[in-house]
Every structure is written in structure tokens, then in C-alpha cells.
Amino acid sequence: MLFRSLPDLAHRFGIAWGVLWRGLGRPGGVERDLYRWRGPEGGSILLHHLPPQGYEAGADLLGAADRPARWAALRDQLVQRAMTAEIAIPVGADHHLPPADLPALAARIGALDPGAVVRFSSWAEYLDRKSTRLNSSHLVISYAVFCL
């Protein structure tokens, strides 16, 4: 029962969003990046569900010689799951230092996807934007690159 009440508890403490990797499954048989989790008392939390590779989904793009192929596969996967035109590219985890060449990744992605806007963002900035754009339709795909 407590698990069901987590959105209500989060709401009481002013927590508006969360990021999770495992354990969500495919609600409604659909794999996507955003869910609105509602508790029995009406509290809710916006959840970003990480792709199967988790927090390090974009780490392979940093030094890979086959970056174009890796980017194409990751981009397709992330876009298929996306509920808005902005997608997250998580690059890192909580158990190691951020990659030294992380700033170059934005330029590399931009070169592979010239029509995209690529920027670094915190989870808070990204999910705050998501909460205001869930019902909007943007033509330009923009990417937010993260490192924990």
C-alpha cells in the first residue's frame, strides 16, 4: 500500500518529479519516457522513465569510432519513447566521475543531427520544461544531455 501512496507523499513534501530506471514495466503496454503517477489521495508526480541502458545510455557516444551508428540507434530508441519533442540523453551515473570530454558531446551530436538543438541541463530544468510542454507540439527536436 505504501508504494501506491508515494505520489501523495511526494506531493506533501513538494516533490514534483522523479527519475527512475527499473521497476516501472510498460504501463498500458506502452514504453515511453514520461508518466504521470497519481496516488489514491490525488497527489501526483511526473516520472521520467530511463531507457533500458539507464543512466549511461549516451555514454557510448563519447569516444566511439562508430558514433554515427550508435547515435542513430539511440536516437531512434529515445524518439520512439518520447512524449514531447525534447528528449533526454543521460550520460553518466552516480558511481563514477563525469566524463572529461562531456562538453564536446553536444557538438558531436549537433554534427550528427544538424537540425537539433543540443544543450546541457539538470534533471530539474529538464523536467520543469517537460511539465509545461506536455501538451505542446514542437517541430524541432531538442536534446538535453545529463551527467549525474
N, C-alpha and C positions, 0 to 999 in steps of 0.2 A: 504494500500500500504506500509506503514512503516514497518509492520510486515514482509512482504516479503523481505524487504531490510536489515533486521537485520544482516544476514551473511556478507553483503557488509560493513556495518557499523563496525561490529566486526573486519573484516579484516583490515580496515583503522586504527583501534586502536591497532592492534597486538594481538587481542584475537583469539586464535586458537581453543578453545574448550569450551564446556559448559555442564552443568548437569541440566536436567530438569525432573520433575516428572509428572505433569499433563499437558494436553492440546495437546499432540502430536498425540494421537489416534493411529491408526495402518496403517501407510503409506504402500500402496500396499497390505493391508490386512495381513501384517506380523507383529508380535510382536517380537522385537529384542532389544538388548541393545545399539547398535551403529548405528548412521545415519550420513551421510554427508549432511548437509543442505547448499544448494547453493542459492545465491542471484541472482537477474536479471543482475547484473554487473559482475558476475563471482566470487565474494568473497565466501568463504565457511568456515564453522565451523564444527568441529567434535562434535556431541552431544552424550552424554551418557544418555539414557532414563532409569530412575529408574524403578524397578519393581512395581507392584501395591501397595505394602506395603510402598513404598517410602524410605525415608532416614533411616528408622528404621527397614528395612527388616530383618537384622540379630540380632536385639536386643533381640528377644525371645530366642536366643541361649545362652545368658549369664548365666542365673540362672535356666534354665528349667530342671526339673527332666526328662522330656520326650525329652531331647535334640536329641537323635538319630533319632527319628521320625520327629522332627521339621527340623533337618538338612537335612534329606533325601528329604523332601518335598521342602524345599527352594533350595537345590542343584539342584533338577530336574527342578524346575522353571527357575533358573538362567542359567543353562546349555542349556536348550531349546531355550532361548532368545539370547545366546552368539554368537557373530560374530567371536570371536577368542577363543583360549583355556584358556585365562585368564579372570576370572570373578570378578566383584566387589561384596563385601558383605558389604553394608552400615550398620553401627551400630551407630545410633545417629542422632541428629538433631540440629538445631540452637537455640532451645529454652530450653535446659537443659544441665547440665554438662556431660562430658564424663563418662561412667561407670567406677567405680574404678577397677573392675577386667577385664578390656579390654585386658591387656596383656595375661591373661590366656586363652582368647578365641582362639588364634592361636593354642595353644597346644591342646585345646579341639577339634577343627576342625581337626587338624592333626591326633588325635587319632581316630576320626570317619572316616577319609578319608586318610589312611596311604600313598597312592601313590601321594598325592598332596603336592605342595609347598605352604605354607601359609606365608604371610608377611603383615606387616602394610605398608600403603602407603598413600601419599597425592593424591588428585584428579589430581593435576598437573603431578606428577610422573606416575600415572596410565595411564592417557590419552596421555601423551607423548609416553609411551611404546606402547599403542594401535595404535597410528598413524604410528608407524614404523612396527607393526606386523599385520596389517590388511590382508595382503596377504600371511602370513606365516602359516605353519601348525605345531603346536607343539603337541606332544603326551601327555605330562604331563599337567594336568590342574593345574593352579596355582591360588590362591585366594589373592585378595588384600582386607584387612579389613580397613574400614574407620570409623572415628568418626569426625563429624564436630566440 
